[in-house]
Amino acid sequence: MANKKFLWGMLIAILTFGMTVAGCNNESNEPDGAGENAVSGKTYFDSDTKIVFSATASGAASGTYTKSEKNWQDGGYVETATGSYTWNETANTVTLVPGKRATGSGEPLQTKTEYRASMQAWGDQVIAQYGEEAINQQFATMGFSSLAEYIDYAVEDAFKNVLYNYAFSEDDKALFLDEQLPANIGTNELVGQTYNGMTWVGEGDSGHNEKDTSKTYVFTADTCTYTNGSSTETYRYAYNSKMKLVIFKKPTNDRDAVYTAVASNTTNSDEYNAAQVNDRYILLTCGYNKTAKTINK
């Protein structure tokens, strides 16, 4: 059975922030092994994650990968997923196809069937604790008709294909991956609007989030300009109006310059340099409140 602490923590996160901990669907129909496999035998790093791509022979249709999360207590890594991958040399993309996933850090890897059973066991626990009606009401605020519908979504999301663009640093020491935005779901409730960010006020459990008018998000049909004081960033975005989520993606046009600046410090390891750069281009999923016009990171 999945780690109870993790599963209860997941429920708390869902009920507290009003949004799922799972990402948005990003299915891919990319063909197997199109062209040369540039990521063969390579390893991707960001500050929390490592993805190791197996080496493939010429003419292979796919390879295997292992995804791990950093254990910050000892600096090592814990496996969280394994599966297969395909590539497209022309498009410079790689697709991860999960075969097994862990429900929490340090938990055993599970097949999709086993993962669903763990999620269902967790669902049975929270219903026994809080009551089915109360739980379903909470999930209704997230766009789900019931906890059962959420579990169906979470399982499918955990085992979805994930499509990345890939590139390499000029010195060929770093593999860059940036996940493509998912397809939009529902109606764009953000276009033409200005939203504000949120700031935590108070200390510990006695604090709360408040609207922060110094943080603004100005949306066009497919871009968002975020301003925080004197700092401004422009992102591309996707939306899920059913779940009130917005997914931000930072353009990678400055990535080479960022890497050069980081790598110029010769005391850094190659892993550190790659992680510092890749961190900047991870998709950021946030909840939004249409009525209050706020974005909650």
C-alpha positions in Angstrom: 0.0 0.0 0.0 1.2 3.5 -0.7 2.9 5.5 2.0 0.1 6.8 4.3 1.9 10.0 5.2 2.3 10.8 1.5 -1.3 10.1 0.7 -2.7 12.1 3.6 -0.4 14.9 2.7 -1.7 14.8 -0.8 -5.3 15.2 0.5 -4.3 18.1 2.7 -2.6 19.8 -0.3 -5.7 19.2 -2.4 -8.1 20.5 0.2 -5.9 23.5 1.1 -5.0 24.8 -2.3 -8.1 23.7 -4.2 -6.1 22.1 -7.0 -4.8 18.7 -7.9 -1.2 17.8 -7.3 -1.1 16.0 -10.6 -0.2 17.9 -13.8 -2.3 18.4 -16.9 -2.6 15.9 -19.7 0.0 16.1 -22.5 -0.6 13.0 -24.7 1.8 12.5 -27.7 1.4 10.5 -30.9 5.1 10.9 -31.7 6.4 8.0 -33.9 9.0 5.5 -32.6 12.7 6.3 -33.0 12.6 8.9 -35.8 16.1 9.5 -36.9 19.3 9.5 -34.8 18.9 9.2 -31.1 20.7 12.3 -29.8 19.8 11.6 -26.1 21.2 8.0 -26.2 23.2 7.4 -23.0 22.6 11.0 -21.8 21.5 12.2 -18.4 19.2 15.2 -17.6 19.5 17.1 -14.3 17.5 19.8 -12.6 17.7 20.6 -8.9 15.2 17.9 -7.9 15.2 15.4 -10.8 17.5 13.1 -12.7 16.5 11.3 -15.9 18.9 8.7 -17.3 18.3 7.7 -20.9 19.6 4.2 -21.9 22.1 4.0 -24.8 20.4 2.6 -28.0 21.8 0.8 -31.0 21.6 2.1 -34.5 18.1 1.4 -35.9 16.5 0.9 -32.5 12.8 2.1 -32.2 13.0 3.1 -28.6 15.0 3.1 -25.4 14.4 2.9 -21.7 14.7 5.6 -19.0 14.9 5.9 -15.2 13.6 9.0 -13.4 14.8 9.8 -9.9 14.3 12.5 -7.3 17.0 13.9 -5.1 17.1 12.8 -1.5 18.1 16.0 0.2 19.2 14.2 3.4 22.1 12.3 1.8 22.4 14.0 -1.7 21.6 10.7 -3.5 18.6 9.9 -5.7 15.5 7.7 -5.2 13.8 6.1 -8.3 10.3 7.4 -8.9 9.5 6.2 -12.5 10.8 3.9 -15.2 9.6 3.4 -18.7 10.5 3.7 -22.4 11.2 6.6 -24.6 11.2 7.5 -28.3 12.7 10.5 -30.1 12.3 12.6 -33.2 15.6 14.0 -34.6 13.9 16.4 -37.0 11.7 18.0 -34.3 14.3 17.7 -31.5 11.8 16.0 -29.2 11.8 13.1 -26.9 8.7 11.3 -25.5 8.7 9.6 -22.1 6.2 6.7 -21.8 5.9 5.6 -18.1 5.7 1.9 -17.3 6.0 2.1 -13.5 5.6 4.9 -11.0 6.0 5.4 -7.3 3.2 6.9 -5.2 5.7 8.7 -3.0 9.5 9.2 -2.5 11.0 5.9 -1.4 7.9 3.8 -2.2 8.2 0.9 -4.6 7.6 1.4 -8.3 4.1 0.2 -9.4 2.4 -0.7 -12.7 -0.6 1.3 -13.7 -2.9 -1.4 -12.2 -1.0 -1.4 -8.9 -0.9 2.4 -8.8 -4.7 2.6 -9.2 -5.1 0.1 -6.4 -3.0 2.3 -4.1 -5.0 5.4 -5.1 -8.2 3.5 -4.4 -7.0 2.4 -1.0 -6.1 6.0 -0.2 -9.6 7.1 -1.4 -11.2 4.5 0.9 -9.2 5.9 3.8 -10.2 9.5 3.3 -13.8 8.6 2.8 -13.8 6.6 6.0 -12.2 9.6 7.8 -14.2 12.5 6.4 -17.3 10.9 4.8 -18.0 10.5 1.1 -20.4 13.5 0.8 -17.8 15.9 2.4 -15.0 14.6 0.2 -17.0 14.8 -3.0 -18.0 18.3 -2.2 -14.4 19.3 -1.8 -13.4 17.7 -5.1 -16.4 19.4 -6.8 -14.6 22.7 -6.2 -11.7 21.3 -8.3 -14.0 20.4 -11.2 -14.5 16.7 -10.4 -17.9 15.1 -9.8 -16.4 12.8 -7.1 -13.3 11.5 -5.5 -13.6 8.5 -7.9 -13.4 10.8 -10.9 -10.3 12.4 -9.5 -8.7 9.0 -8.9 -9.4 8.1 -12.6 -7.8 11.4 -13.6 -4.8 11.1 -11.3 -4.0 7.6 -12.5 -4.2 8.5 -16.2 -2.1 11.6 -15.6 0.6 9.7 -13.8 1.0 7.4 -16.7 0.5 9.9 -19.5 3.2 10.3 -22.3 5.3 13.4 -21.7 6.8 15.3 -24.6 9.9 17.4 -24.3 12.0 19.5 -26.6 15.7 18.7 -26.2 18.9 20.6 -26.9 22.5 20.6 -25.7 24.9 23.2 -24.3 27.6 24.5 -26.7 30.2 22.6 -24.7 28.1 19.4 -24.9 28.2 18.9 -21.2 24.6 19.6 -20.4 21.3 18.1 -21.8 18.5 20.6 -21.8 14.9 19.4 -21.7 11.8 21.7 -21.7 8.4 20.1 -21.5 5.9 21.2 -24.1 2.7 22.9 -22.9 -0.4 20.6 -22.7 -3.5 21.2 -24.8 -5.9 23.8 -23.5 -9.0 22.4 -21.8 -12.3 24.4 -21.7 -12.7 28.1 -22.2 -10.0 30.7 -21.9 -11.1 32.8 -18.9 -7.8 34.6 -18.7 -7.4 36.3 -22.1 -7.6 40.1 -22.0 -7.6 40.0 -18.2 -5.2 41.3 -15.5 -4.7 39.1 -12.5 -2.8 39.6 -9.3 -0.4 37.3 -7.4 -0.7 36.3 -3.8 1.5 36.9 -0.7 1.6 34.9 2.5 0.9 37.2 5.4 1.7 36.1 9.0 3.7 33.3 10.4 3.3 29.5 10.3 -0.2 28.0 10.4 -1.6 31.3 11.7 -0.8 33.1 8.4 -2.9 33.3 5.2 -2.6 34.3 1.6 -3.7 37.7 0.5 -3.9 39.4 -2.9 -0.7 41.3 -3.8 -1.4 44.1 -6.2 2.4 44.6 -6.7 2.4 41.3 -8.6 0.4 41.4 -11.9 -0.3 38.9 -14.7 -1.5 40.5 -18.0 -2.9 37.9 -20.4 -3.2 37.9 -24.1 -4.6 35.0 -26.1 -1.4 32.9 -25.6 1.1 34.9 -23.6 1.3 36.4 -20.1 3.4 39.2 -18.9 4.3 38.9 -15.2 5.5 41.9 -13.3 6.8 41.8 -9.7 8.1 45.3 -8.7 10.8 46.1 -11.2 11.1 42.6 -12.6 9.2 41.5 -15.7 8.9 38.1 -17.4 6.8 37.1 -20.4 5.5 33.5 -20.6 3.5 31.3 -22.9 0.7 29.6 -21.2 -2.0 26.9 -21.4 -5.2 26.7 -19.3 -7.6 24.2 -17.9 -10.8 26.1 -17.0 -12.5 23.0 -15.6 -9.9 22.8 -12.8 -9.0 26.5 -12.8 -5.4 25.9 -13.6 -2.9 27.9 -15.7 0.4 26.4 -16.9 3.3 28.8 -17.6 6.2 28.1 -19.9 9.3 30.4 -20.0 10.8 30.9 -23.5 14.2 29.2 -24.0 15.7 31.9 -26.3 18.1 33.0 -23.5 19.1 29.5 -22.3 22.5 29.4 -24.0 23.5 32.8 -22.4 22.2 31.6 -19.0 24.3 28.5 -19.3 27.4 30.4 -20.3 27.1 32.6 -17.3 26.6 29.7 -14.9 29.3 27.5 -16.4 31.8 30.4 -16.3 32.2 29.6 -12.6 34.7 26.8 -12.9 34.1 25.6 -9.3 30.7 24.2 -10.3 30.2 20.6 -11.4 28.7 19.8 -14.8 25.6 18.4 -13.0 25.2 21.6 -11.0 25.5 23.8 -14.1 22.9 21.8 -16.0 20.5 21.8 -13.1 20.7 25.6 -12.5 19.8 26.2 -16.2 17.0 23.5 -16.5 15.3 24.8 -13.4 14.4 28.0 -15.2 12.4 26.3 -17.9 10.3 23.8 -15.9 6.5 24.2 -16.5 4.8 26.1 -13.6 1.3 25.1 -12.8 -0.8 27.5 -10.8 -4.4 27.8 -9.6 -6.4 30.8 -10.6 -9.5 32.4 -9.0 -11.7 33.9 -11.7 -13.8 36.0 -9.2 -10.9 37.4 -7.2 -8.7 37.7 -10.2 -5.8 36.0 -8.4 -3.0 33.5 -9.3 -1.9 31.2 -6.6 1.6 29.7 -7.2 
